[in-house]
């Protein structure tokens, strides 16, 4: 139940000022997913957040937001299956 209250990893959406920084950041060891318009989704384990923030300071960032963990994602994590966005 503790994992439901505090997710094991956090997801951040980072928008870089330029594509060059996005590419350089994506080559670091972070689990990432490039979205669009110089934006990348980064999956960070809780114990690595300080390292992640330190790495971010080396780049030109336009915006930085934490993506909220949805209840549906909790169920998928614990019970498997795909997320269905048709509610």
PDB file of N, CA, C and O in Angstrom:
ATOM      1  N   UNK A   1       0.814  -1.191   0.000  1.00  0.00           N
ATOM      2  CA  UNK A   1       0.000   0.000   0.000  1.00  0.00           C
ATOM      3  C   UNK A   1       0.861   1.259   0.000  1.00  0.00           C
ATOM      4  O   UNK A   1       0.446   2.294  -0.522  1.00  0.00           O
ATOM      5  N   UNK A   2       2.056   1.179   0.582  1.00  0.00           N
ATOM      6  CA  UNK A   2       2.957   2.319   0.625  1.00  0.00           C
ATOM      7  C   UNK A   2       3.301   2.787  -0.790  1.00  0.00           C
ATOM      8  O   UNK A   2       3.388   3.991  -1.030  1.00  0.00           O
ATOM      9  N   UNK A   3       3.503   1.841  -1.746  1.00  0.00           N
ATOM     10  CA  UNK A   3       3.838   2.192  -3.121  1.00  0.00           C
ATOM     11  C   UNK A   3       2.715   2.950  -3.808  1.00  0.00           C
ATOM     12  O   UNK A   3       2.976   3.765  -4.693  1.00  0.00           O
ATOM     13  N   UNK A   4       1.477   2.701  -3.422  1.00  0.00           N
ATOM     14  CA  UNK A   4       0.351   3.406  -4.019  1.00  0.00           C
ATOM     15  C   UNK A   4       0.372   4.867  -3.577  1.00  0.00           C
ATOM     16  O   UNK A   4       0.062   5.754  -4.372  1.00  0.00           O
ATOM     17  N   UNK A   5       0.731   5.124  -2.333  1.00  0.00           N
ATOM     18  CA  UNK A   5       0.775   6.489  -1.829  1.00  0.00           C
ATOM     19  C   UNK A   5       1.969   7.258  -2.380  1.00  0.00           C
ATOM     20  O   UNK A   5       1.856   8.449  -2.672  1.00  0.00           O
ATOM     21  N   UNK A   6       3.102   6.597  -2.524  1.00  0.00           N
ATOM     22  CA  UNK A   6       4.312   7.244  -3.027  1.00  0.00           C
ATOM     23  C   UNK A   6       4.888   6.418  -4.169  1.00  0.00           C
ATOM     24  O   UNK A   6       5.531   5.395  -3.933  1.00  0.00           O
ATOM     25  N   UNK A   7       4.661   6.856  -5.408  1.00  0.00           N
ATOM     26  CA  UNK A   7       5.145   6.094  -6.560  1.00  0.00           C
ATOM     27  C   UNK A   7       6.648   5.904  -6.511  1.00  0.00           C
ATOM     28  O   UNK A   7       7.384   6.756  -6.013  1.00  0.00           O
ATOM     29  N   UNK A   8       7.092   4.769  -7.037  1.00  0.00           N
ATOM     30  CA  UNK A   8       8.501   4.399  -7.057  1.00  0.00           C
ATOM     31  C   UNK A   8       9.312   5.345  -7.936  1.00  0.00           C
ATOM     32  O   UNK A   8      10.468   5.638  -7.634  1.00  0.00           O
ATOM     33  N   UNK A   9       8.706   5.823  -9.025  1.00  0.00           N
ATOM     34  CA  UNK A   9       9.397   6.771  -9.886  1.00  0.00           C
ATOM     35  C   UNK A   9       8.478   7.946 -10.221  1.00  0.00           C
ATOM     36  O   UNK A   9       7.253   7.827 -10.224  1.00  0.00           O
ATOM     37  N   UNK A  10       9.101   9.056 -10.496  1.00  0.00           N
ATOM     38  CA  UNK A  10       8.358  10.251 -10.880  1.00  0.00           C
ATOM     39  C   UNK A  10       8.577  10.488 -12.365  1.00  0.00           C
ATOM     40  O   UNK A  10       9.585  10.069 -12.934  1.00  0.00           O
ATOM     41  N   UNK A  11       7.621  11.163 -12.981  1.00  0.00           N
ATOM     42  CA  UNK A  11       7.702  11.462 -14.401  1.00  0.00           C
ATOM     43  C   UNK A  11       7.703  12.977 -14.563  1.00  0.00           C
ATOM     44  O   UNK A  11       6.832  13.674 -14.042  1.00  0.00           O
ATOM     45  N   UNK A  12       8.694  13.471 -15.294  1.00  0.00           N
ATOM     46  CA  UNK A  12       8.828  14.902 -15.519  1.00  0.00           C
ATOM     47  C   UNK A  12       8.748  15.199 -17.008  1.00  0.00           C
ATOM     48  O   UNK A  12       9.251  14.434 -17.831  1.00  0.00           O
ATOM     49  N   UNK A  13       8.118  16.305 -17.345  1.00  0.00           N
ATOM     50  CA  UNK A  13       8.102  16.801 -18.713  1.00  0.00           C
ATOM     51  C   UNK A  13       9.038  17.996 -18.756  1.00  0.00           C
ATOM     52  O   UNK A  13       8.834  18.987 -18.055  1.00  0.00           O
ATOM     53  N   UNK A  14      10.063  17.890 -19.585  1.00  0.00           N
ATOM     54  CA  UNK A  14      11.073  18.931 -19.688  1.00  0.00           C
ATOM     55  C   UNK A  14      11.031  19.496 -21.098  1.00  0.00           C
ATOM     56  O   UNK A  14      11.147  18.759 -22.078  1.00  0.00           O
ATOM     57  N   UNK A  15      10.864  20.815 -21.192  1.00  0.00           N
ATOM     58  CA  UNK A  15      10.911  21.466 -22.499  1.00  0.00           C
ATOM     59  C   UNK A  15      12.210  22.257 -22.568  1.00  0.00           C
ATOM     60  O   UNK A  15      12.463  23.141 -21.750  1.00  0.00           O
ATOM     61  N   UNK A  16      13.027  21.921 -23.560  1.00  0.00           N
ATOM     62  CA  UNK A  16      14.308  22.579 -23.742  1.00  0.00           C
ATOM     63  C   UNK A  16      14.156  23.776 -24.669  1.00  0.00           C
ATOM     64  O   UNK A  16      13.262  23.804 -25.515  1.00  0.00           O
ATOM     65  N   UNK A  17      15.019  24.751 -24.512  1.00  0.00           N
ATOM     66  CA  UNK A  17      14.987  25.937 -25.363  1.00  0.00           C
ATOM     67  C   UNK A  17      15.364  25.583 -26.794  1.00  0.00           C
ATOM     68  O   UNK A  17      14.868  26.194 -27.741  1.00  0.00           O
ATOM     69  N   UNK A  18      16.237  24.601 -26.951  1.00  0.00           N
ATOM     70  CA  UNK A  18      16.640  24.210 -28.303  1.00  0.00           C
ATOM     71  C   UNK A  18      16.752  22.697 -28.425  1.00  0.00           C
ATOM     72  O   UNK A  18      16.873  21.981 -27.431  1.00  0.00           O
ATOM     73  N   UNK A  19      16.707  22.240 -29.640  1.00  0.00           N
ATOM     74  CA  UNK A  19      16.747  20.804 -29.923  1.00  0.00           C
ATOM     75  C   UNK A  19      18.104  20.194 -29.573  1.00  0.00           C
ATOM     76  O   UNK A  19      18.182  19.022 -29.204  1.00  0.00           O
ATOM     77  N   UNK A  20      19.149  20.970 -29.686  1.00  0.00           N
ATOM     78  CA  UNK A  20      20.497  20.467 -29.383  1.00  0.00           C
ATOM     79  C   UNK A  20      20.596  20.000 -27.929  1.00  0.00           C
ATOM     80  O   UNK A  20      21.150  18.937 -27.652  1.00  0.00           O
ATOM     81  N   UNK A  21      20.054  20.801 -26.999  1.00  0.00           N
ATOM     82  CA  UNK A  21      20.076  20.408 -25.588  1.00  0.00           C
ATOM     83  C   UNK A  21      19.220  19.175 -25.344  1.00  0.00           C
ATOM     84  O   UNK A  21      19.585  18.310 -24.548  1.00  0.00           O
ATOM     85  N   UNK A  22      18.091  19.093 -26.019  1.00  0.00           N
ATOM     86  CA  UNK A  22      17.233  17.918 -25.878  1.00  0.00           C
ATOM     87  C   UNK A  22      17.989  16.656 -26.289  1.00  0.00           C
ATOM     88  O   UNK A  22      17.938  15.642 -25.594  1.00  0.00           O
ATOM     89  N   UNK A  23      18.684  16.722 -27.409  1.00  0.00           N
ATOM     90  CA  UNK A  23      19.433  15.551 -27.887  1.00  0.00           C
ATOM     91  C   UNK A  23      20.550  15.188 -26.914  1.00  0.00           C
ATOM     92  O   UNK A  23      20.743  14.012 -26.604  1.00  0.00           O
ATOM     93  N   UNK A  24      21.281  16.180 -26.435  1.00  0.00           N
ATOM     94  CA  UNK A  24      22.368  15.910 -25.483  1.00  0.00           C
ATOM     95  C   UNK A  24      21.823  15.289 -24.200  1.00  0.00           C
ATOM     96  O   UNK A  24      22.398  14.336 -23.674  1.00  0.00           O
ATOM     97  N   UNK A  25      20.707  15.832 -23.695  1.00  0.00           N
ATOM     98  CA  UNK A  25      20.121  15.288 -22.473  1.00  0.00           C
ATOM     99  C   UNK A  25      19.649  13.858 -22.686  1.00  0.00           C
ATOM    100  O   UNK A  25      19.831  13.008 -21.814  1.00  0.00           O
ATOM    101  N   UNK A  26      19.043  13.585 -23.837  1.00  0.00           N
ATOM    102  CA  UNK A  26      18.517  12.242 -24.097  1.00  0.00           C
ATOM    103  C   UNK A  26      19.627  11.199 -24.200  1.00  0.00           C
ATOM    104  O   UNK A  26      19.358  10.001 -24.114  1.00  0.00           O
ATOM    105  N   UNK A  27      20.861  11.639 -24.383  1.00  0.00           N
ATOM    106  CA  UNK A  27      21.993  10.714 -24.461  1.00  0.00           C
ATOM    107  C   UNK A  27      22.556  10.364 -23.086  1.00  0.00           C
ATOM    108  O   UNK A  27      23.422   9.497 -22.964  1.00  0.00           O
ATOM    109  N   UNK A  28      22.062  11.040 -22.056  1.00  0.00           N
ATOM    110  CA  UNK A  28      22.461  10.685 -20.695  1.00  0.00           C
ATOM    111  C   UNK A  28      21.780   9.374 -20.316  1.00  0.00           C
ATOM    112  O   UNK A  28      21.026   8.809 -21.108  1.00  0.00           O
ATOM    113  N   UNK A  29      22.042   8.906 -19.137  1.00  0.00           N
ATOM    114  CA  UNK A  29      21.567   7.565 -18.739  1.00  0.00           C
ATOM    115  C   UNK A  29      20.116   7.517 -18.263  1.00  0.00           C
ATOM    116  O   UNK A  29      19.693   6.489 -17.733  1.00  0.00           O
ATOM    117  N   UNK A  30      19.347   8.575 -18.431  1.00  0.00           N
ATOM    118  CA  UNK A  30      17.965   8.601 -17.951  1.00  0.00           C
ATOM    119  C   UNK A  30      17.037   7.868 -18.903  1.00  0.00           C
ATOM    120  O   UNK A  30      17.253   7.850 -20.115  1.00  0.00           O
ATOM    121  N   UNK A  31      16.008   7.267 -18.339  1.00  0.00           N
ATOM    122  CA  UNK A  31      14.948   6.639 -19.137  1.00  0.00           C
ATOM    123  C   UNK A  31      14.073   7.773 -19.663  1.00  0.00           C
ATOM    124  O   UNK A  31      13.437   8.488 -18.890  1.00  0.00           O
ATOM    125  N   UNK A  32      14.046   7.930 -20.997  1.00  0.00           N
ATOM    126  CA  UNK A  32      13.343   9.066 -21.588  1.00  0.00           C
ATOM    127  C   UNK A  32      12.434   8.638 -22.723  1.00  0.00           C
ATOM    128  O   UNK A  32      12.518   7.531 -23.254  1.00  0.00           O
ATOM    129  N   UNK A  33      11.563   9.569 -23.067  1.00  0.00           N
ATOM    130  CA  UNK A  33      10.648   9.394 -24.191  1.00  0.00           C
ATOM    131  C   UNK A  33      10.463  10.784 -24.810  1.00  0.00           C
ATOM    132  O   UNK A  33       9.856  11.662 -24.196  1.00  0.00           O
ATOM    133  N   UNK A  34      10.984  10.980 -26.019  1.00  0.00           N
ATOM    134  CA  UNK A  34      10.862  12.275 -26.673  1.00  0.00           C
ATOM    135  C   UNK A  34       9.434  12.436 -27.160  1.00  0.00           C
ATOM    136  O   UNK A  34       8.886  11.547 -27.811  1.00  0.00           O
ATOM    137  N   UNK A  35       8.835  13.576 -26.841  1.00  0.00           N
ATOM    138  CA  UNK A  35       7.439  13.813 -27.228  1.00  0.00           C
ATOM    139  C   UNK A  35       7.393  14.711 -28.459  1.00  0.00           C
ATOM    140  O   UNK A  35       7.346  14.204 -29.580  1.00  0.00           O
ATOM    141  N   UNK A  36       7.406  16.016 -28.281  1.00  0.00           N
ATOM    142  CA  UNK A  36       7.395  16.934 -29.418  1.00  0.00           C
ATOM    143  C   UNK A  36       7.884  18.314 -28.990  1.00  0.00           C
ATOM    144  O   UNK A  36       8.037  18.582 -27.798  1.00  0.00           O
ATOM    145  N   UNK A  37       8.125  19.180 -29.957  1.00  0.00           N
ATOM    146  CA  UNK A  37       8.506  20.573 -29.698  1.00  0.00           C
ATOM    147  C   UNK A  37       9.568  20.739 -28.612  1.00  0.00           C
ATOM    148  O   UNK A  37       9.367  21.478 -27.648  1.00  0.00           O
ATOM    149  N   UNK A  38      10.691  20.053 -28.772  1.00  0.00           N
ATOM    150  CA  UNK A  38      11.809  20.132 -27.826  1.00  0.00           C
ATOM    151  C   UNK A  38      11.440  19.661 -26.420  1.00  0.00           C
ATOM    152  O   UNK A  38      12.042  20.094 -25.437  1.00  0.00           O
ATOM    153  N   UNK A  39      10.456  18.778 -26.330  1.00  0.00           N
ATOM    154  CA  UNK A  39       9.985  18.289 -25.031  1.00  0.00           C
ATOM    155  C   UNK A  39      10.315  16.809 -24.881  1.00  0.00           C
ATOM    156  O   UNK A  39      10.230  16.030 -25.830  1.00  0.00           O
ATOM    157  N   UNK A  40      10.694  16.449 -23.663  1.00  0.00           N
ATOM    158  CA  UNK A  40      11.051  15.066 -23.369  1.00  0.00           C
ATOM    159  C   UNK A  40      10.382  14.660 -22.059  1.00  0.00           C
ATOM    160  O   UNK A  40      10.263  15.463 -21.134  1.00  0.00           O
ATOM    161  N   UNK A  41       9.956  13.427 -21.997  1.00  0.00           N
ATOM    162  CA  UNK A  41       9.392  12.855 -20.777  1.00  0.00           C
ATOM    163  C   UNK A  41      10.513  12.044 -20.130  1.00  0.00           C
ATOM    164  O   UNK A  41      11.140  11.211 -20.784  1.00  0.00           O
ATOM    165  N   UNK A  42      10.765  12.293 -18.835  1.00  0.00           N
ATOM    166  CA  UNK A  42      11.861  11.628 -18.131  1.00  0.00           C
ATOM    167  C   UNK A  42      11.288  10.868 -16.942  1.00  0.00           C
ATOM    168  O   UNK A  42      10.510  11.414 -16.160  1.00  0.00           O
ATOM    169  N   UNK A  43      11.680   9.604 -16.814  1.00  0.00           N
ATOM    170  CA  UNK A  43      11.236   8.741 -15.722  1.00  0.00           C
ATOM    171  C   UNK A  43      12.392   8.641 -14.724  1.00  0.00           C
ATOM    172  O   UNK A  43      13.470   8.149 -15.058  1.00  0.00           O
ATOM    173  N   UNK A  44      12.155   9.111 -13.500  1.00  0.00           N
ATOM    174  CA  UNK A  44      13.224   9.211 -12.513  1.00  0.00           C
ATOM    175  C   UNK A  44      12.846   8.438 -11.250  1.00  0.00           C
ATOM    176  O   UNK A  44      11.794   8.678 -10.658  1.00  0.00           O
ATOM    177  N   UNK A  45      13.703   7.520 -10.849  1.00  0.00           N
ATOM    178  CA  UNK A  45      13.483   6.809  -9.588  1.00  0.00           C
ATOM    179  C   UNK A  45      13.649   7.803  -8.442  1.00  0.00           C
ATOM    180  O   UNK A  45      14.485   8.705  -8.492  1.00  0.00           O
ATOM    181  N   UNK A  46      12.834   7.615  -7.414  1.00  0.00           N
ATOM    182  CA  UNK A  46      12.808   8.572  -6.301  1.00  0.00           C
ATOM    183  C   UNK A  46      14.186   8.852  -5.727  1.00  0.00           C
ATOM    184  O   UNK A  46      14.494   9.996  -5.393  1.00  0.00           O
ATOM    185  N   UNK A  47      15.015   7.834  -5.606  1.00  0.00           N
ATOM    186  CA  UNK A  47      16.323   8.020  -4.992  1.00  0.00           C
ATOM    187  C   UNK A  47      17.324   8.729  -5.905  1.00  0.00           C
ATOM    188  O   UNK A  47      18.432   9.046  -5.473  1.00  0.00           O
ATOM    189  N   UNK A  48      16.950   8.981  -7.156  1.00  0.00           N
ATOM    190  CA  UNK A  48      17.841   9.637  -8.123  1.00  0.00           C
ATOM    191  C   UNK A  48      17.414  11.059  -8.471  1.00  0.00           C
ATOM    192  O   UNK A  48      17.985  11.661  -9.381  1.00  0.00           O
ATOM    193  N   UNK A  49      16.429  11.607  -7.775  1.00  0.00           N
ATOM    194  CA  UNK A  49      15.900  12.925  -8.125  1.00  0.00           C
ATOM    195  C   UNK A  49      16.966  14.012  -7.998  1.00  0.00           C
ATOM    196  O   UNK A  49      17.047  14.886  -8.861  1.00  0.00           O
ATOM    197  N   UNK A  50      17.779  13.981  -6.954  1.00  0.00           N
ATOM    198  CA  UNK A  50      18.819  15.002  -6.800  1.00  0.00           C
ATOM    199  C   UNK A  50      19.829  14.959  -7.944  1.00  0.00           C
ATOM    200  O   UNK A  50      20.251  16.005  -8.438  1.00  0.00           O
ATOM    201  N   UNK A  51      20.211  13.777  -8.359  1.00  0.00           N
ATOM    202  CA  UNK A  51      21.136  13.627  -9.490  1.00  0.00           C
ATOM    203  C   UNK A  51      20.496  14.144 -10.768  1.00  0.00           C
ATOM    204  O   UNK A  51      21.147  14.812 -11.573  1.00  0.00           O
ATOM    205  N   UNK A  52      19.226  13.834 -10.950  1.00  0.00           N
ATOM    206  CA  UNK A  52      18.486  14.299 -12.116  1.00  0.00           C
ATOM    207  C   UNK A  52      18.461  15.830 -12.172  1.00  0.00           C
ATOM    208  O   UNK A  52      18.721  16.420 -13.220  1.00  0.00           O
ATOM    209  N   UNK A  53      18.149  16.464 -11.048  1.00  0.00           N
ATOM    210  CA  UNK A  53      18.095  17.925 -11.004  1.00  0.00           C
ATOM    211  C   UNK A  53      19.472  18.542 -11.269  1.00  0.00           C
ATOM    212  O   UNK A  53      19.580  19.573 -11.932  1.00  0.00           O
ATOM    213  N   UNK A  54      20.496  17.918 -10.758  1.00  0.00           N
ATOM    214  CA  UNK A  54      21.857  18.397 -11.006  1.00  0.00           C
ATOM    215  C   UNK A  54      22.185  18.317 -12.498  1.00  0.00           C
ATOM    216  O   UNK A  54      22.786  19.237 -13.053  1.00  0.00           O
ATOM    217  N   UNK A  55      21.794  17.228 -13.143  1.00  0.00           N
ATOM    218  CA  UNK A  55      22.018  17.086 -14.584  1.00  0.00           C
ATOM    219  C   UNK A  55      21.266  18.158 -15.368  1.00  0.00           C
ATOM    220  O   UNK A  55      21.781  18.683 -16.355  1.00  0.00           O
ATOM    221  N   UNK A  56      20.057  18.482 -14.935  1.00  0.00           N
ATOM    222  CA  UNK A  56      19.254  19.490 -15.635  1.00  0.00           C
ATOM    223  C   UNK A  56      19.914  20.863 -15.647  1.00  0.00           C
ATOM    224  O   UNK A  56      19.726  21.630 -16.591  1.00  0.00           O
ATOM    225  N   UNK A  57      20.679  21.180 -14.615  1.00  0.00           N
ATOM    226  CA  UNK A  57      21.300  22.501 -14.533  1.00  0.00           C
ATOM    227  C   UNK A  57      22.327  22.730 -15.638  1.00  0.00           C
ATOM    228  O   UNK A  57      22.761  23.863 -15.847  1.00  0.00           O
ATOM    229  N   UNK A  58      22.714  21.694 -16.335  1.00  0.00           N
ATOM    230  CA  UNK A  58      23.711  21.811 -17.405  1.00  0.00           C
ATOM    231  C   UNK A  58      23.084  22.177 -18.748  1.00  0.00           C
ATOM    232  O   UNK A  58      23.792  22.317 -19.745  1.00  0.00           O
ATOM    233  N   UNK A  59      21.768  22.332 -18.779  1.00  0.00           N
ATOM    234  CA  UNK A  59      21.054  22.560 -20.033  1.00  0.00           C
ATOM    235  C   UNK A  59      20.165  23.796 -19.943  1.00  0.00           C
ATOM    236  O   UNK A  59      19.820  24.260 -18.857  1.00  0.00           O
ATOM    237  N   UNK A  60      19.806  24.314 -21.117  1.00  0.00           N
ATOM    238  CA  UNK A  60      18.888  25.455 -21.201  1.00  0.00           C
ATOM    239  C   UNK A  60      17.459  24.934 -21.229  1.00  0.00           C
ATOM    240  O   UNK A  60      17.014  24.349 -22.217  1.00  0.00           O
ATOM    241  N   UNK A  61      16.751  25.156 -20.131  1.00  0.00           N
ATOM    242  CA  UNK A  61      15.401  24.629 -19.947  1.00  0.00           C
ATOM    243  C   UNK A  61      14.380  25.753 -20.110  1.00  0.00           C
ATOM    244  O   UNK A  61      14.541  26.837 -19.550  1.00  0.00           O
ATOM    245  N   UNK A  62      13.338  25.485 -20.876  1.00  0.00           N
ATOM    246  CA  UNK A  62      12.241  26.440 -21.027  1.00  0.00           C
ATOM    247  C   UNK A  62      11.190  26.221 -19.936  1.00  0.00           C
ATOM    248  O   UNK A  62      10.718  27.176 -19.320  1.00  0.00           O
ATOM    249  N   UNK A  63      10.825  24.947 -19.703  1.00  0.00           N
ATOM    250  CA  UNK A  63       9.859  24.632 -18.647  1.00  0.00           C
ATOM    251  C   UNK A  63      10.103  23.236 -18.106  1.00  0.00           C
ATOM    252  O   UNK A  63      10.731  22.392 -18.745  1.00  0.00           O
ATOM    253  N   UNK A  64       9.581  23.023 -16.901  1.00  0.00           N
ATOM    254  CA  UNK A  64       9.818  21.788 -16.162  1.00  0.00           C
ATOM    255  C   UNK A  64       8.584  21.525 -15.315  1.00  0.00           C
ATOM    256  O   UNK A  64       8.232  22.340 -14.461  1.00  0.00           O
ATOM    257  N   UNK A  65       7.921  20.390 -15.544  1.00  0.00           N
ATOM    258  CA  UNK A  65       6.745  20.049 -14.746  1.00  0.00           C
ATOM    259  C   UNK A  65       6.768  18.579 -14.365  1.00  0.00           C
ATOM    260  O   UNK A  65       7.285  17.734 -15.096  1.00  0.00           O
ATOM    261  N   UNK A  66       6.201  18.300 -13.215  1.00  0.00           N
ATOM    262  CA  UNK A  66       6.054  16.906 -12.799  1.00  0.00           C
ATOM    263  C   UNK A  66       4.692  16.418 -13.267  1.00  0.00           C
ATOM    264  O   UNK A  66       3.672  17.059 -13.015  1.00  0.00           O
ATOM    265  N   UNK A  67       4.683  15.296 -13.940  1.00  0.00           N
ATOM    266  CA  UNK A  67       3.424  14.709 -14.398  1.00  0.00           C
ATOM    267  C   UNK A  67       2.812  13.943 -13.235  1.00  0.00           C
ATOM    268  O   UNK A  67       3.479  13.126 -12.600  1.00  0.00           O
ATOM    269  N   UNK A  68       1.560  14.205 -12.964  1.00  0.00           N
ATOM    270  CA  UNK A  68       0.870  13.555 -11.859  1.00  0.00           C
ATOM    271  C   UNK A  68       0.621  12.085 -12.181  1.00  0.00           C
ATOM    272  O   UNK A  68       0.277  11.737 -13.311  1.00  0.00           O
ATOM    273  N   UNK A  69       0.795  11.231 -11.184  1.00  0.00           N
ATOM    274  CA  UNK A  69       0.588   9.798 -11.319  1.00  0.00           C
ATOM    275  C   UNK A  69      -0.895   9.513 -11.116  1.00  0.00           C
ATOM    276  O   UNK A  69      -1.446   9.818 -10.058  1.00  0.00           O
ATOM    277  N   UNK A  70      -1.534   8.939 -12.106  1.00  0.00           N
ATOM    278  CA  UNK A  70      -2.971   8.688 -12.050  1.00  0.00           C
ATOM    279  C   UNK A  70      -3.265   7.338 -11.392  1.00  0.00           C
ATOM    280  O   UNK A  70      -2.450   6.417 -11.452  1.00  0.00           O
ATOM    281  N   UNK A  71      -4.416   7.237 -10.777  1.00  0.00           N
ATOM    282  CA  UNK A  71      -4.835   6.002 -10.131  1.00  0.00           C
ATOM    283  C   UNK A  71      -4.813   4.837 -11.118  1.00  0.00           C
ATOM    284  O   UNK A  71      -4.436   3.720 -10.765  1.00  0.00           O
ATOM    285  N   UNK A  72      -5.214   5.106 -12.337  1.00  0.00           N
ATOM    286  CA  UNK A  72      -5.217   4.058 -13.364  1.00  0.00           C
ATOM    287  C   UNK A  72      -3.809   3.508 -13.604  1.00  0.00           C
ATOM    288  O   UNK A  72      -3.639   2.313 -13.846  1.00  0.00           O
ATOM    289  N   UNK A  73      -2.801   4.385 -13.536  1.00  0.00           N
ATOM    290  CA  UNK A  73      -1.416   3.943 -13.714  1.00  0.00           C
ATOM    291  C   UNK A  73      -0.971   3.060 -12.556  1.00  0.00           C
ATOM    292  O   UNK A  73      -0.189   2.130 -12.749  1.00  0.00           O
ATOM    293  N   UNK A  74      -1.465   3.345 -11.353  1.00  0.00           N
ATOM    294  CA  UNK A  74      -1.166   2.485 -10.202  1.00  0.00           C
ATOM    295  C   UNK A  74      -1.681   1.072 -10.462  1.00  0.00           C
ATOM    296  O   UNK A  74      -0.964   0.094 -10.248  1.00  0.00           O
ATOM    297  N   UNK A  75      -2.929   0.968 -10.923  1.00  0.00           N
ATOM    298  CA  UNK A  75      -3.507  -0.345 -11.183  1.00  0.00           C
ATOM    299  C   UNK A  75      -2.730  -1.080 -12.267  1.00  0.00           C
ATOM    300  O   UNK A  75      -2.505  -2.285 -12.165  1.00  0.00           O
ATOM    301  N   UNK A  76      -2.323  -0.357 -13.300  1.00  0.00           N
ATOM    302  CA  UNK A  76      -1.558  -0.996 -14.370  1.00  0.00           C
ATOM    303  C   UNK A  76      -0.230  -1.518 -13.826  1.00  0.00           C
ATOM    304  O   UNK A  76       0.194  -2.619 -14.177  1.00  0.00           O
ATOM    305  N   UNK A  77       0.415  -0.748 -12.987  1.00  0.00           N
ATOM    306  CA  UNK A  77       1.700  -1.150 -12.424  1.00  0.00           C
ATOM    307  C   UNK A  77       1.566  -2.432 -11.601  1.00  0.00           C
ATOM    308  O   UNK A  77       2.395  -3.335 -11.715  1.00  0.00           O
ATOM    309  N   UNK A  78       0.530  -2.511 -10.779  1.00  0.00           N
ATOM    310  CA  UNK A  78       0.391  -3.637  -9.875  1.00  0.00           C
ATOM    311  C   UNK A  78      -0.316  -4.846 -10.485  1.00  0.00           C
ATOM    312  O   UNK A  78      -0.070  -5.980 -10.075  1.00  0.00           O
ATOM    313  N   UNK A  79      -1.196  -4.608 -11.464  1.00  0.00           N
ATOM    314  CA  UNK A  79      -1.985  -5.713 -12.005  1.00  0.00           C
ATOM    315  C   UNK A  79      -1.718  -5.986 -13.471  1.00  0.00           C
ATOM    316  O   UNK A  79      -2.281  -6.923 -14.038  1.00  0.00           O
ATOM    317  N   UNK A  80      -0.859  -5.176 -14.103  1.00  0.00           N
ATOM    318  CA  UNK A  80      -0.518  -5.376 -15.519  1.00  0.00           C
ATOM    319  C   UNK A  80      -1.618  -4.911 -16.429  1.00  0.00           C
ATOM    320  O   UNK A  80      -2.642  -4.394 -15.982  1.00  0.00           O
ATOM    321  N   UNK A  81      -1.401  -5.098 -17.706  1.00  0.00           N
ATOM    322  CA  UNK A  81      -2.388  -4.691 -18.694  1.00  0.00           C
ATOM    323  C   UNK A  81      -2.093  -3.333 -19.275  1.00  0.00           C
ATOM    324  O   UNK A  81      -1.136  -2.668 -18.877  1.00  0.00           O
ATOM    325  N   UNK A  82      -2.913  -2.923 -20.212  1.00  0.00           N
ATOM    326  CA  UNK A  82      -2.736  -1.651 -20.885  1.00  0.00           C
ATOM    327  C   UNK A  82      -3.667  -0.613 -20.309  1.00  0.00           C
ATOM    328  O   UNK A  82      -4.732  -0.931 -19.779  1.00  0.00           O
ATOM    329  N   UNK A  83      -3.243   0.648 -20.421  1.00  0.00           N
ATOM    330  CA  UNK A  83      -4.089   1.750 -19.984  1.00  0.00           C
ATOM    331  C   UNK A  83      -5.033   2.078 -21.128  1.00  0.00           C
ATOM    332  O   UNK A  83      -4.617   2.220 -22.278  1.00  0.00           O
ATOM    333  N   UNK A  84      -6.310   2.196 -20.793  1.00  0.00           N
ATOM    334  CA  UNK A  84      -7.322   2.513 -21.782  1.00  0.00           C
ATOM    335  C   UNK A  84      -7.818   3.926 -21.524  1.00  0.00           C
ATOM    336  O   UNK A  84      -8.397   4.191 -20.471  1.00  0.00           O
ATOM    337  N   UNK A  85      -7.600   4.848 -22.476  1.00  0.00           N
ATOM    338  CA  UNK A  85      -7.991   6.233 -22.293  1.00  0.00           C
ATOM    339  C   UNK A  85      -9.443   6.498 -22.655  1.00  0.00           C
ATOM    340  O   UNK A  85      -9.836   7.660 -22.759  1.00  0.00           O
ATOM    341  N   UNK A  86     -10.248   5.472 -22.849  1.00  0.00           N
ATOM    342  CA  UNK A  86     -11.640   5.648 -23.279  1.00  0.00           C
ATOM    343  C   UNK A  86     -12.586   5.533 -22.093  1.00  0.00           C
ATOM    344  O   UNK A  86     -13.294   4.536 -21.949  1.00  0.00           O
ATOM    345  N   UNK A  87     -12.597   6.547 -21.250  1.00  0.00           N
ATOM    346  CA  UNK A  87     -13.513   6.543 -20.100  1.00  0.00           C
ATOM    347  C   UNK A  87     -14.633   7.476 -20.335  1.00  0.00           C
ATOM    348  O   UNK A  87     -15.510   7.615 -19.483  1.00  0.00           O
TER     349      UNK A  87
END
